[in-house]
Amino acid sequence: MKKALLVLKDGTVFEGYSFGAEGESIGEVVFNTSITGYQEILTDPSYKGQIVVMTYTQIGNYGVNEEDIESFKPKVEGFVVREYKYYPSNWRSQGNLDDYLKKYRIVGIQGVDTRALTKHLRDYGAQMGIISTEDLDPYSLLKKVKAHPDISEIDHVSSVTSINPAPYYIENGKPLCVVYDFGVKLSILKNLKRVGFSIFLVPAKTPAEEVLKMNPDCILLSNGPGDPKILQYAVENIKKFIGKKPVFGICLGHQLIGLALGGKTYKLKFGHHGGNHPVKDLDTGRISITAQNHNYCVDIESLKEEVVLTHRNLYDGTEEGMRHRKYPIFSVQHHPEAGPGPNDALDIFEKFMQITINS
């Protein structure tokens, strides 16, 4: 096996072996605690700009297929695993993960002590890193990663959003939901269809005036990658929807609503990435097991005159949802469509439909 290195911006070096594509890749290094779902993780556009470390030890054991995707190709910058399984065993498998990563030129590294790496990221925070199968000089790699812009300085949404406005699913008589595509997951669109919406996708920079001319019944602000504060064009558009249409935000969309309402966002030390986060609905007391993928949160205190806190993460107490005190606007930080419960949070889409109908 060909040797590979992972070097973090703080100078920490992890050795391993190449799998997937060969080459170099730079991104913010984060860990994901999911046991399964690596193909959904790889293809989640919210991971654009990031190198993902899987904490579960064996990855690739059930292969890949054309059904378990959240976009049409992987979006991660790199992939780090403890033990890659070359020979998948699953009746749904249509190929192996190594070939899949090679096909889409995703650089991977296996044989890494992912427990030590995860503990390091927990102690010192998520940070930029570089994987290389070509340059095995740690000092050279450290210079490269230090010279690279931080993830908060790059608009990664522009590279994952739709190119043109387009219908996803239209049926006469069903409420029209316009989805701002900041990197929308396919599961979100499928759940909107499931609860009875017609769906029209628009690119991230679509002017609010164009959307309002369509006279949609509601607007969904999707998930997506990076720091919400860099997306001022989105914030300005959202301000123009306030009080005019029902609005629902998921993950990045939730954070953008917070900024549009005049609030603040902040970065978590190492983020929430995984399928095992308990979230409490403060209205009902019900606890859902949720999927999470974010490094940023809304500072709910900066919005206490505008919104009501509706959900809280039971791991660290961070906010997970809010609703506007006056207008039909609500949002969640977690991913209800991912359903690791498996169906714990899917009722949020029914709630969105009900709010749309009643507005």
C-alpha positions, 0 to 999 in steps of 0.5 A: 500500500502507498504511504499517505500523510495527514497534516493538521494546521497546528503541525500534528501529523498522522500517518496512513496509507492511500485509498481512493484517489491519489494526490493532495487535498486541503480542507477543514478536518472534522469527525463524524460519529455515525456508524453507517451512512458513509455514502450519504456523508460523502455526498452531502453538499454541506461537507464541501470544503471539509475533510471528514474523519469517520470515528467508526472503525470499519468503513466500506464494508457494505459498498456503495450503490446508486440509491444512498446518495444526497447529491449526484457525486461526493462533495467532501474534500477528503476522507479519513478512516481507520480500516477500509474494507476492500471486499464489501458484503451487502446485497445492495452493493453495486461497487466498492468505496475505493473505486467510487472515490477514485471515480470522483477524484476524492483523496482518502487515507486509511490506517490512521489512528482515528481515535487519537485524531478525534480526541485531538480535534475535540481538545484543540478544535476543528482545523484546516488540514491536508492529505497527500499521497505525493508529498510526504514531507510534513514541513512542506505540507504544513506550509501548504495548509497554512497558506490556504484560506480558512473555510470561513473565507470561502463561499463554498455554496457557490460551488454546490448550488444549482446552476439554473432555476428548475422544477423538481416536482410539480403537480397541479393543486399542490402548494408550491414550495420554492427551495433556495439551493445552498447545497440541498440534500435529495432527502429534503426534496423527497420529504417535501414531495412526500408531504404534498408540496410541488417543488421548484429549485432556485440557485443560491443567488436568485434575487428575492424579487424573482422568487416573489414573482412566482408567488410561491406558497412557501419558501425553504432555505436549505442546508449548505456548507461553510460560514453563514456570515460570508453569504451576505447575498442570501441574508439580504434576500431573506430579509425581503421574505420576512412577513410575506411568505412562510419560511422554513430553514434547515441547518445553514438555512436556519443560521441565515434566518438568524442573521436576516433577523438581526441576530448573530452566529458563532462557531462551535469548537469541533461542530456536530457531525453524526447521527446520534444527537438527542434533541428536545422539542421544548414545546412538547418535551419529546426527544428525537435522535437526530442527524447533525452536520454543522460547525456554526450555531445561532446565538439565540440570546441575540434574537430573544426579542424576535424568536422563541427557542423551540429545540435544544441539543441535550449533549451540549445545550446548544440551540437547535430550533426557533420560531418567529414570534409574529411571522410564519417563520421557523427553522431547525439546526439538525437534519430532520430528513436524515431520519437516524431515529429512523423517523423521529424528526420527519414530522417537521415536514408535516408541520411546515405543510400545516403552517403553509396551509394556515398562512 
